């Protein structure tokens, strides 16, 4: 659960930063994209990569490769929770795990639904979260 707080905090910080970009506040260079008018868009980042800082990534990861990408290894009957990259609408689901707690408890908490894992097991919880929101996850084997 502590990891969830960190992920949510990073997401909130990103949203705060992009609001500054869109509004043009607190920026040193007003000649960049921040000076553009965004009349119908309330966000700046469309593709997002969320990476744990305590994991070594030996190869470049393109956040534009898939609509929703996670690593294939260590999925433990769900999805690997070490990183996510893809479209903003799917990244926002991955980053806000707290909103799904009540649904998970009611619908998925039973041991027999997930192969032997019970409780708030990170990978199975993430699997249920992304499947419930119909996120088209691609598991990258590289």
DSSP file (Angstrom, degrees, kcal/mol; ACC not computed):
  #  RESIDUE AA STRUCTURE BP1 BP2  ACC     N-H-->O    O-->H-N    N-H-->O    O-->H-N    TCO  KAPPA ALPHA  PHI   PSI    X-CA   Y-CA   Z-CA
    1    1 A X     >        0   0    0      0, 0.0     4,-1.5     0, 0.0     3,-0.2   0.000 360.0 360.0 360.0 -33.2    0.0    0.0    0.0
    2    2 A X  H  >  +     0   0    0      1,-0.2     4,-1.7     2,-0.2     5,-0.1   0.883 360.0  55.2 -61.0 -36.2    2.9    2.4    0.6
    3    3 A X  H  > S+     0   0    0      1,-0.2     4,-2.6     2,-0.2    -1,-0.2   0.873 102.1  57.2 -62.8 -36.3    3.9    2.0   -3.0
    4    4 A X  H  > S+     0   0    0      1,-0.2     4,-2.7    -3,-0.2    -1,-0.2   0.896 104.1  52.1 -61.8 -40.1    0.4    3.1   -4.0
    5    5 A X  H  X S+     0   0    0     -4,-1.5     4,-2.4     2,-0.2    -1,-0.2   0.917 110.3  48.7 -61.2 -43.1    0.9    6.3   -2.1
    6    6 A X  H  X S+     0   0    0     -4,-1.7     4,-2.3     2,-0.2    -2,-0.2   0.928 112.3  47.5 -63.3 -45.5    4.1    7.0   -3.9
    7    7 A X  H  X S+     0   0    0     -4,-2.6     4,-2.4     1,-0.2    -2,-0.2   0.929 113.5  47.4 -62.4 -46.2    2.6    6.3   -7.3
    8    8 A X  H  X S+     0   0    0     -4,-2.7     4,-2.6     1,-0.2    -1,-0.2   0.888 111.1  52.1 -63.1 -39.2   -0.5    8.5   -6.6
    9    9 A X  H  X S+     0   0    0     -4,-2.4     4,-2.2    -5,-0.2    -1,-0.2   0.900 109.6  48.9 -64.3 -41.0    1.9   11.3   -5.4
   10   10 A X  H  X S+     0   0    0     -4,-2.3     4,-2.3     2,-0.2    -2,-0.2   0.917 111.8  49.6 -64.1 -43.0    3.9   11.1   -8.6
   11   11 A X  H  X S+     0   0    0     -4,-2.4     4,-2.4     1,-0.2    -2,-0.2   0.940 111.5  48.1 -60.9 -47.4    0.7   11.2  -10.7
   12   12 A X  H  X S+     0   0    0     -4,-2.6     4,-2.2     1,-0.2    -1,-0.2   0.880 111.1  51.2 -62.0 -38.4   -0.5   14.2   -8.7
   13   13 A X  H  X S+     0   0    0     -4,-2.2     4,-2.4     2,-0.2    -1,-0.2   0.895 109.2  50.7 -65.4 -40.7    2.8   16.0   -9.1
   14   14 A X  H  X S+     0   0    0     -4,-2.3     4,-2.7     2,-0.2    -2,-0.2   0.923 110.0  49.8 -62.1 -44.4    2.8   15.4  -12.8
   15   15 A X  H  X S+     0   0    0     -4,-2.4     4,-1.9     1,-0.2    -2,-0.2   0.907 110.3  50.4 -62.3 -42.5   -0.7   16.8  -13.1
   16   16 A X  H  X S+     0   0    0     -4,-2.2     4,-1.6     1,-0.2    -1,-0.2   0.927 111.7  48.7 -59.9 -44.7    0.3   19.9  -11.1
   17   17 A X  H  X S+     0   0    0     -4,-2.4     4,-2.0     1,-0.2    -2,-0.2   0.914 110.4  49.2 -64.2 -44.0    3.3   20.4  -13.4
   18   18 A X  H  X S+     0   0    0     -4,-2.7     4,-2.7     1,-0.2    -1,-0.2   0.834 106.4  56.7 -69.3 -29.0    1.3   20.1  -16.6
   19   19 A X  H  X S+     0   0    0     -4,-1.9     4,-2.3     2,-0.2     6,-0.3   0.878 107.1  49.8 -66.0 -35.7   -1.2   22.6  -15.3
   20   20 A X  H  X>S+     0   0    0     -4,-1.6     4,-1.4     2,-0.2     5,-1.0   0.897 110.8  50.0 -65.8 -39.9    1.6   25.1  -14.9
   21   21 A X  H  <5S+     0   0    0     -4,-2.0     3,-0.2     2,-0.2    -2,-0.2   0.948 112.8  45.8 -62.4 -48.9    2.7   24.3  -18.4
   22   22 A X  H  <5S+     0   0    0     -4,-2.7    16,-0.2     1,-0.2    -2,-0.2   0.899 117.6  42.4 -63.6 -41.8   -0.7   24.8  -19.9
   23   23 A X  H  <5S-     0   0    0     -4,-2.3    -1,-0.2    -5,-0.2    -2,-0.2   0.664 105.8-127.9 -80.5 -14.8   -1.4   28.0  -17.9
   24   24 A X  T ><5 +     0   0    0     -4,-1.4     3,-0.7     1,-0.3    -3,-0.2   0.581  57.2 147.5  79.9  10.1    2.2   29.3  -18.6
   25   25 A X  T 3 < +     0   0    0     -5,-1.0    -1,-0.3    -6,-0.3     3,-0.1  -0.504  61.1   5.6 -81.6 148.2    2.8   30.0  -14.9
   26   26 A X  T 3  S+     0   0    0      1,-0.2     2,-0.4    -2,-0.2    -1,-0.2   0.765  91.6 137.9  56.5  32.2    6.2   29.6  -13.3
   27   27 A X    <   -     0   0    0     -3,-0.7    -1,-0.2     1,-0.1     3,-0.1  -0.903  46.1-156.5-111.6 137.9    8.0   29.0  -16.6
   28   28 A X  S    S+     0   0    0     -2,-0.4     2,-0.7     1,-0.2    -1,-0.1   0.864  86.0  49.0 -77.0 -36.7   11.3   30.5  -17.5
   29   29 A X    >   +     0   0    0      1,-0.1     3,-1.0     2,-0.0     5,-0.2  -0.875  57.7 179.4-111.3 103.4   10.9   30.2  -21.3
   30   30 A X  T 3  S+     0   0    0     -2,-0.7    -1,-0.1     1,-0.2     5,-0.1   0.468  73.7  75.6 -81.0  -0.4    7.6   31.5  -22.5
   31   31 A X  T 3  S+     0   0    0      3,-0.1    -1,-0.2     4,-0.0     2,-0.0   0.390  81.1  88.1 -90.5   3.8    8.5   30.6  -26.2
   32   32 A X  S X  S-     0   0    0     -3,-1.0     3,-2.0     1,-0.1     4,-0.2  -0.158 105.5 -73.4 -90.5-170.1    7.9   26.9  -25.6
   33   33 A X  G >  S+     0   0    0      1,-0.3     3,-1.8     2,-0.2    -3,-0.1   0.697 120.5  77.2 -57.9 -20.6    4.7   24.9  -26.0
   34   34 A X  G 3  S+     0   0    0      1,-0.3    -1,-0.3    -5,-0.2    -4,-0.1   0.761  86.1  60.2 -64.4 -24.0    3.4   26.4  -22.8
   35   35 A X  G <  S+     0   0    0     -3,-2.0    -1,-0.3    -5,-0.1    -2,-0.2   0.549  85.6 102.0 -82.6  -5.0    2.6   29.6  -24.6
   36   36 A X  S <  S-     0   0    0     -3,-1.8     2,-0.5    -4,-0.2    -4,-0.0  -0.389  80.6-110.9 -74.2 156.0    0.2   27.7  -26.9
   37   37 A X        -     0   0    0     -2,-0.1     2,-0.5     1,-0.0    -1,-0.1  -0.770  26.4-171.2 -90.1 129.7   -3.5   27.9  -26.4
   38   38 A X        +     0   0    0     -2,-0.5     3,-0.3   -16,-0.2    -1,-0.0  -0.674  16.8 163.9-116.5  73.6   -5.1   24.6  -25.2
   39   39 A X  S    S+     0   0    0     -2,-0.5    -1,-0.1     1,-0.2     3,-0.0   0.840  77.3  24.3 -67.1 -34.9   -8.8   25.5  -25.5
   40   40 A X  S    S+     0   0    0      1,-0.0     2,-0.5     2,-0.0    -1,-0.2   0.438 109.8  79.6-109.3  -0.2  -10.3   22.0  -25.3
   41   41 A X        -     0   0    0     -3,-0.3    -3,-0.1     1,-0.1    -1,-0.0  -0.925  46.1-175.9-117.7 128.8   -7.5   20.1  -23.6
   42   42 A X  S    S+     0   0    0     -2,-0.5     2,-0.3     2,-0.0    -1,-0.1   0.184  71.2  57.2-105.4  15.6   -6.9   20.2  -19.8
   43   43 A X        -     0   0    0      1,-0.1     3,-0.1   -21,-0.1   -28,-0.1  -0.966  55.9-160.6-143.0 159.6   -3.7   18.1  -20.0
   44   44 A X  S    S+     0   0    0     -2,-0.3     2,-0.5     1,-0.1    -1,-0.1   0.768  74.1  70.0-107.9 -41.3   -0.4   18.4  -21.7
   45   45 A X        +     0   0    0      1,-0.2    -1,-0.1   -31,-0.1     3,-0.1  -0.720  45.5 169.5 -89.0 125.8    1.0   14.8  -21.5
   46   46 A X  S    S+     0   0    0     -2,-0.5    42,-2.5     1,-0.3     2,-0.4   0.750  72.4  41.8-103.4 -33.2   -0.8   12.3  -23.8
   47   47 A X  E    S-A   87   0A   0     40,-0.2     2,-0.4    41,-0.1    -1,-0.3  -0.953  76.6-172.5-113.9 135.9    1.7    9.4  -23.5
   48   48 A X  E     -A   86   0A   0     38,-3.1    38,-2.1    -2,-0.4     2,-0.5  -0.978  17.5-159.2-136.1 140.9    3.1    8.7  -20.1
   49   49 A X  E     -A   85   0A   0     -2,-0.4     2,-0.5    36,-0.2    36,-0.3  -0.987   6.5-169.4-118.5 128.1    5.7    6.4  -18.6
   50   50 A X  E     +A   84   0A   0     34,-3.7    34,-2.3    -2,-0.5     2,-0.4  -0.965  15.9 175.3-119.1 114.0    5.7    5.5  -14.9
   51   51 A X  E     -A   83   0A   0     -2,-0.5     2,-0.3    32,-0.2    32,-0.2  -0.946  32.1-120.7-126.0 137.2    8.8    3.8  -13.7
   52   52 A X    >   -     0   0    0     30,-1.6     3,-0.9    -2,-0.4    30,-0.0  -0.559  17.5-145.1 -71.3 137.5   10.0    2.6  -10.3
   53   53 A X  T 3  S+     0   0    0     -2,-0.3    -1,-0.1     1,-0.2    -2,-0.0   0.612  94.1  62.2 -81.1 -11.5   13.3    4.3   -9.4
   54   54 A X  T 3  S+     0   0    0      2,-0.1     2,-0.4     0, 0.0    -1,-0.2   0.253  89.5  84.8 -97.3  13.9   14.6    1.2   -7.6
   55   55 A X  S <  S-     0   0    0     -3,-0.9     2,-0.5    27,-0.1    -4,-0.0  -0.943  74.1-133.4-117.3 136.6   14.6   -1.0  -10.7
   56   56 A X        -     0   0    0     -2,-0.4     2,-0.7     2,-0.0    -2,-0.1  -0.776  14.5-161.7 -88.1 126.4   17.4   -1.2  -13.3
   57   57 A X        -     0   0    0     -2,-0.5     4,-0.1     1,-0.1    -2,-0.0  -0.913   3.2-169.9-109.6 103.4   16.1   -1.0  -16.9
   58   58 A X        +     0   0    0     -2,-0.7     2,-0.3     2,-0.1    -1,-0.1   0.543  67.5  42.6 -77.1  -6.5   18.9   -2.3  -19.1
   59   59 A X  S    S-     0   0    0     83,-0.1     2,-0.1     0, 0.0    83,-0.0  -0.940  94.9 -90.6-135.8 157.7   17.3   -1.3  -22.4
   60   60 A X        -     0   0    0     -2,-0.3     2,-0.5     1,-0.0    -2,-0.1  -0.384  36.3-149.1 -65.6 144.9   15.5    1.8  -23.7
   61   61 A X        -     0   0    0     -4,-0.1     2,-0.7    -2,-0.1    -1,-0.0  -0.971   2.5-148.5-119.5 118.0   11.7    1.8  -23.2
   62   62 A X    >   -     0   0    0     -2,-0.5     3,-1.2     1,-0.1     4,-0.3  -0.763   2.9-162.0 -86.2 118.3    9.6    3.6  -25.8
   63   63 A X  T 3  S+     0   0    0     -2,-0.7   -15,-0.2     1,-0.2     3,-0.2   0.552  89.5  60.7 -76.0  -4.7    6.4    4.9  -24.1
   64   64 A X  T 3  S+     0   0    0      1,-0.1    -1,-0.2   -17,-0.1    -2,-0.0   0.396  78.4  90.5 -98.4   1.3    4.8    5.3  -27.5
   65   65 A X  S <  S+     0   0    0     -3,-1.2     2,-0.3     1,-0.1    -1,-0.1   0.835  95.4  10.9 -69.9 -35.5    5.1    1.6  -28.4
   66   66 A X        -     0   0    0     -4,-0.3     3,-0.3    -3,-0.2    21,-0.1  -0.919  68.4-117.1-140.9 162.8    1.7    0.5  -27.0
   67   67 A X  S    S+     0   0    0      1,-0.3    20,-2.6    -2,-0.3     2,-0.3   0.838 110.8   4.1 -67.1 -33.3   -1.6    2.0  -25.7
   68   68 A X  E    S-B   86   0A   0     68,-0.4    70,-3.1    18,-0.2     2,-0.4  -0.844  80.0-179.5-156.0 113.2   -0.8    0.3  -22.4
   69   69 A X  E     +Bc  85 138A   0     16,-3.4    16,-1.7    -2,-0.3     2,-0.3  -0.944   9.2 164.2-125.2 140.2    2.4   -1.6  -21.7
   70   70 A X  E     - c   0 139A   0     68,-2.2    70,-3.0    -2,-0.4    14,-0.1  -0.937  45.6 -88.2-138.8 160.4    3.8   -3.5  -18.7
   71   71 A X  E     - c   0 140A   0     12,-0.3     9,-0.7    -2,-0.3    70,-0.2  -0.385  26.7-139.6 -69.0 151.4    6.7   -6.0  -18.4
   72   72 A X  S >  S+     0   0    0     68,-2.5     3,-0.5    67,-0.1    69,-0.2   0.807  74.8  86.7 -80.1 -31.1    5.9   -9.7  -19.0
   73   73 A X  T 3  S+     0   0    0     67,-0.4     7,-0.1     1,-0.2    -2,-0.1  -0.284  90.7  14.8 -74.1 157.2    8.0  -11.1  -16.2
   74   74 A X  T 3  S+     0   0    0      1,-0.1     7,-0.3     6,-0.1    -1,-0.2   0.847  72.8 145.2  52.4  44.5    6.9  -11.5  -12.6
   75   75 A X    X   -     0   0    0     -3,-0.5     3,-1.1     5,-0.1    52,-0.1   0.740  36.5-160.8 -84.1 -22.3    3.2  -11.1  -13.4
   76   76 A X  T 3  S-     0   0    0      1,-0.3     3,-0.2     2,-0.1    48,-0.1   0.871  72.6 -42.6  44.8  57.4    2.1  -13.5  -10.7
   77   77 A X  T 3  S+     0   0    0      1,-0.3    -1,-0.3    46,-0.1     2,-0.2   0.726 140.3  41.7  64.9  24.4   -1.4  -14.2  -12.0
   78   78 A X  S <  S-     0   0    0     -3,-1.1     2,-0.4    49,-0.1    -1,-0.3  -0.485 106.3 -50.6-155.8-130.4   -1.9  -10.5  -12.8
   79   79 A X        -     0   0    0     44,-1.8    47,-0.2    -3,-0.2    48,-0.2  -0.986  52.5-103.5-128.9 141.8    0.3   -7.8  -14.2
   80   80 A X        -     0   0    0     -9,-0.7     3,-0.3    -2,-0.4    -9,-0.1  -0.368  27.1-158.6 -58.7 134.1    3.8   -6.7  -13.2
   81   81 A X        +     0   0    0     -7,-0.3    -1,-0.1     1,-0.2     3,-0.1   0.258  66.2  95.9-102.9  12.2    3.6   -3.5  -11.2
   82   82 A X  S    S-     0   0    0      1,-0.2   -30,-1.6   -11,-0.1     2,-0.3   0.776  95.4  -4.5 -77.6 -25.8    7.2   -2.3  -11.7
   83   83 A X  E     -A   51   0A   0     -3,-0.3   -12,-0.3   -32,-0.2     2,-0.3  -0.991  54.0-164.6-160.0 161.5    6.4    0.0  -14.6
   84   84 A X  E     +A   50   0A   0    -34,-2.3   -34,-3.7    -2,-0.3     2,-0.3  -0.985   9.2 176.0-147.4 142.6    3.7    1.2  -16.9
   85   85 A X  E     +AB  49  69A   0    -16,-1.7   -16,-3.4    -2,-0.3     2,-0.3  -0.992  32.8  71.0-144.8 148.2    3.8    3.2  -20.2
   86   86 A X  E    S+AB  48  68A   0    -38,-2.1   -38,-3.1    -2,-0.3   -18,-0.2  -0.978  74.7   1.5 149.1-159.8    1.1    4.2  -22.6
   87   87 A X  E >>  -A   47   0A   0    -20,-2.6     4,-2.6    -2,-0.3     3,-0.7  -0.245  61.9-119.6 -65.1 148.2   -1.9    6.5  -23.2
   88   88 A X  H 3> S+     0   0    0    -42,-2.5     4,-2.6     1,-0.2     5,-0.2   0.879 110.4  58.2 -55.6 -44.1   -2.8    8.9  -20.5
   89   89 A X  H 3> S+     0   0    0      1,-0.2     4,-0.7   -43,-0.2    -1,-0.2   0.840 113.6  39.6 -61.0 -32.0   -6.3    7.5  -20.0
   90   90 A X  H <> S+     0   0    0     -3,-0.7     4,-2.1   -23,-0.2    -1,-0.2   0.840 111.9  55.8 -84.5 -35.7   -4.8    4.1  -19.2
   91   91 A X  H  X S+     0   0    0     -4,-2.6     4,-2.4     1,-0.2    -2,-0.2   0.868 103.0  57.1 -62.4 -35.8   -1.9    5.5  -17.1
   92   92 A X  H  X S+     0   0    0     -4,-2.6     4,-1.1    -5,-0.2    -1,-0.2   0.855 106.6  48.8 -65.8 -33.3   -4.4    7.3  -14.9
   93   93 A X  H  < S+     0   0    0     -4,-0.7     3,-0.5    -5,-0.2    -2,-0.2   0.937 112.5  47.9 -67.9 -47.0   -6.1    4.0  -14.1
   94   94 A X  H  < S+     0   0    0     -4,-2.1    -2,-0.2     1,-0.2    -1,-0.2   0.864 112.8  49.6 -60.4 -37.5   -2.7    2.3  -13.3
   95   95 A X  H  < S+     0   0    0     -4,-2.4     2,-0.7     1,-0.2    -1,-0.2   0.695 104.3  59.0 -80.3 -19.9   -1.7    5.3  -11.1
   96   96 A X     <  +     0   0    0     -4,-1.1    -1,-0.2    -3,-0.5     3,-0.2  -0.751  53.9 152.8-114.3  86.1   -4.8    5.5   -9.0
   97   97 A X    >   +     0   0    0     -2,-0.7     3,-1.1     1,-0.2     4,-0.3   0.705  62.3  71.5 -84.6 -21.1   -5.3    2.1   -7.2
   98   98 A X  G >  S+     0   0    0      1,-0.2     3,-1.4    -3,-0.2     4,-0.3   0.848  87.4  63.0 -66.5 -34.1   -7.2    3.5   -4.2
   99   99 A X  G 3  S+     0   0    0      1,-0.3     4,-0.3    -3,-0.2    -1,-0.2   0.685 103.0  51.8 -64.8 -16.8  -10.4    4.2   -6.2
  100  100 A X  G <> S+     0   0    0     -3,-1.1     4,-2.7    -4,-0.2    -1,-0.3   0.473  79.2  97.5 -98.6  -4.7  -10.7    0.5   -7.0
  101  101 A X  H <> S+     0   0    0     -3,-1.4     4,-2.6    -4,-0.3     5,-0.2   0.909  83.6  47.1 -56.6 -50.7  -10.4   -0.9   -3.4
  102  102 A X  H  > S+     0   0    0     -4,-0.3     4,-2.1     1,-0.2    -1,-0.2   0.898 114.2  47.7 -61.1 -41.4  -14.1   -1.3   -2.7
  103  103 A X  H  > S+     0   0    0     -4,-0.3     4,-2.8     2,-0.2     5,-0.4   0.922 111.8  50.7 -64.5 -43.5  -14.8   -3.0   -6.0
  104  104 A X  H  X>S+     0   0    0     -4,-2.7     4,-2.3     1,-0.2     5,-1.1   0.915 110.1  49.5 -61.5 -43.9  -11.8   -5.3   -5.5
  105  105 A X  H  <5S+     0   0    0     -4,-2.6     4,-0.5    -5,-0.2    -1,-0.2   0.931 117.3  40.4 -61.6 -46.0  -13.0   -6.3   -2.0
  106  106 A X  H  <5S+     0   0    0     -4,-2.1    -2,-0.2    -5,-0.2    -1,-0.2   0.889 130.8  22.7 -70.0 -40.0  -16.6   -7.1   -3.2
  107  107 A X  H  <5S+     0   0    0     -4,-2.8    -3,-0.2    -5,-0.2    -2,-0.2   0.788 131.7  22.5-103.4 -31.2  -15.7   -8.8   -6.5
  108  108 A X  T  <5S+     0   0    0     -4,-2.3     6,-0.2    -5,-0.4    -3,-0.2   0.481  84.7  97.6-122.5  -3.8  -12.2  -10.2   -6.4
  109  109 A X      < +     0   0    0     -5,-1.1    10,-0.7    -4,-0.5     2,-0.2   0.646  58.2 105.6 -69.5 -14.1  -11.0  -10.7   -2.8
  110  110 A X  S >> S-     0   0    0      1,-0.1     3,-1.5     8,-0.1     4,-0.9  -0.477  71.2-135.2 -72.9 133.2  -11.9  -14.5   -2.8
  111  111 A X  T 34>S+     0   0    0      1,-0.3     5,-0.9    -2,-0.2     3,-0.4   0.835 100.3  61.3 -54.6 -38.5   -8.9  -16.8   -3.0
  112  112 A X  T 345S+     0   0    0      1,-0.2    -1,-0.3     3,-0.1     3,-0.1   0.680  96.2  60.5 -71.6 -16.0  -10.5  -19.1   -5.6
  113  113 A X  T <45S+     0   0    0     -3,-1.5     2,-0.5     1,-0.2    -1,-0.2   0.907 108.6  42.6 -75.8 -41.6  -10.8  -16.3   -8.2
  114  114 A X  T ><5S-     0   0    0     -4,-0.9     2,-1.1    -3,-0.4     3,-0.5  -0.935 108.8 -96.6-110.9 123.7   -7.0  -15.6   -8.4
  115  115 A X  T 3 5S-     0   0    0     -2,-0.5    -3,-0.1     1,-0.3     3,-0.1  -0.042  89.8 -42.7 -41.9  76.4   -4.8  -18.7   -8.5
  116  116 A X  T 3 <S+     0   0    0     -2,-1.1     2,-0.4    -5,-0.9    -1,-0.3   0.243 107.7 116.9  86.3 -14.3   -3.9  -19.0   -4.8
  117  117 A X    <   -     0   0    0     -3,-0.5    -3,-0.4    -6,-0.2     2,-0.3  -0.717  39.9-179.8 -89.6 137.1   -3.3  -15.3   -4.1
  118  118 A X        +     0   0    0     -2,-0.4    -8,-0.1    -3,-0.1    -9,-0.1  -0.895  40.3  17.4-131.6 165.1   -5.5  -13.7   -1.6
  119  119 A X  S    S-     0   0    0    -10,-0.7     2,-1.4    -2,-0.3    -2,-0.0  -0.356 117.9 -23.7  75.3-157.3   -5.8  -10.2   -0.1
  120  120 A X  S    S+     0   0    0     -2,-0.1     2,-0.4     4,-0.1    -1,-0.2  -0.408  73.1 171.5 -90.5  60.0   -4.2   -7.2   -1.7
  121  121 A X     >  -     0   0    0     -2,-1.4     4,-2.9     1,-0.1     5,-0.3  -0.600  33.9-133.1 -69.8 123.9   -1.5   -9.0   -3.6
  122  122 A X  H  > S+     0   0    0     -2,-0.4     4,-2.5     1,-0.2     5,-0.2   0.863  96.9  41.4 -54.6 -51.2    0.0   -6.3   -5.8
  123  123 A X  H  > S+     0   0    0      2,-0.2     4,-2.3     1,-0.2   -44,-1.8   0.902 118.4  44.9 -69.0 -41.3    0.1   -8.1   -9.2
  124  124 A X  H  > S+     0   0    0    -46,-0.2     4,-2.4     2,-0.2    -1,-0.2   0.888 113.7  51.1 -70.3 -36.6   -3.3   -9.7   -8.9
  125  125 A X  H  X S+     0   0    0     -4,-2.9     4,-2.6     2,-0.2    -2,-0.2   0.940 111.8  47.2 -61.5 -46.8   -4.8   -6.5   -7.7
  126  126 A X  H  X S+     0   0    0     -4,-2.5     4,-2.7    -5,-0.3     5,-0.3   0.884 110.3  53.3 -63.1 -39.3   -3.3   -4.6  -10.6
  127  127 A X  H  X S+     0   0    0     -4,-2.3     4,-2.2     2,-0.2     5,-0.2   0.929 111.4  45.1 -60.2 -45.9   -4.6   -7.3  -13.0
  128  128 A X  H  X S+     0   0    0     -4,-2.4     4,-2.5     2,-0.2    -2,-0.2   0.903 113.0  51.9 -64.8 -41.4   -8.1   -7.0  -11.7
  129  129 A X  H  X S+     0   0    0     -4,-2.6     4,-1.6     2,-0.2    -2,-0.2   0.949 113.8  41.5 -59.7 -51.7   -7.9   -3.2  -11.8
  130  130 A X  H  <>S+     0   0    0     -4,-2.7     5,-2.9     1,-0.2    -1,-0.2   0.872 116.3  48.6 -69.4 -36.9   -6.8   -3.0  -15.4
  131  131 A X  H ><5S+     0   0    0     -4,-2.2     3,-1.4    -5,-0.3    -1,-0.2   0.902 108.7  54.3 -67.7 -40.1   -9.2   -5.7  -16.6
  132  132 A X  H 3<5S+     0   0    0     -4,-2.5    -1,-0.2     1,-0.3    -2,-0.2   0.856 112.3  43.6 -62.2 -35.1  -12.1   -4.1  -14.8
  133  133 A X  T 3<5S-     0   0    0     -4,-1.6    -1,-0.3    -5,-0.2    -2,-0.2   0.313 113.0-121.5 -92.5   8.4  -11.3   -0.8  -16.7
  134  134 A X  T < 5 +     0   0    0     -3,-1.4     2,-0.5     1,-0.2    -3,-0.2   0.873  44.8 175.7  53.4  44.5  -10.8   -2.7  -19.9
  135  135 A X      < -     0   0    0     -5,-2.9     2,-2.0    -6,-0.1    -1,-0.2  -0.700  33.4-130.4 -78.8 124.1   -7.3   -1.4  -20.3
  136  136 A X        -     0   0    0     -2,-0.5   -68,-0.4     2,-0.0     2,-0.2  -0.490  34.7-165.6 -78.9  78.4   -5.7   -3.1  -23.4
  137  137 A X        -     0   0    0     -2,-2.0     2,-0.5   -70,-0.1   -68,-0.2  -0.438  13.6-160.7 -74.6 132.0   -2.5   -4.2  -21.7
  138  138 A X  E     -c   69   0A   0    -70,-3.1   -68,-2.2    -2,-0.2     2,-0.8  -0.963  12.1-145.3-107.2 123.8    0.4   -5.4  -23.8
  139  139 A X  E     -c   70   0A   0     -2,-0.5     2,-0.4   -70,-0.2   -68,-0.2  -0.814  15.6-148.0 -92.7 112.9    2.9   -7.5  -21.8
  140  140 A X  E     -c   71   0A   0    -70,-3.0   -68,-2.5    -2,-0.8   -67,-0.4  -0.665   9.9-162.3 -85.4 127.1    6.4   -6.7  -23.2
  141  141 A X              0   0    0     -2,-0.4    -1,-0.1     1,-0.2   -70,-0.1   0.540 360.0 360.0 -87.4  -6.8    8.9   -9.5  -23.1
  142  142 A X              0   0    0    -70,-0.0    -1,-0.2   -83,-0.0   -71,-0.1   0.457 360.0 360.0 -87.1 360.0   12.0   -7.3  -23.5
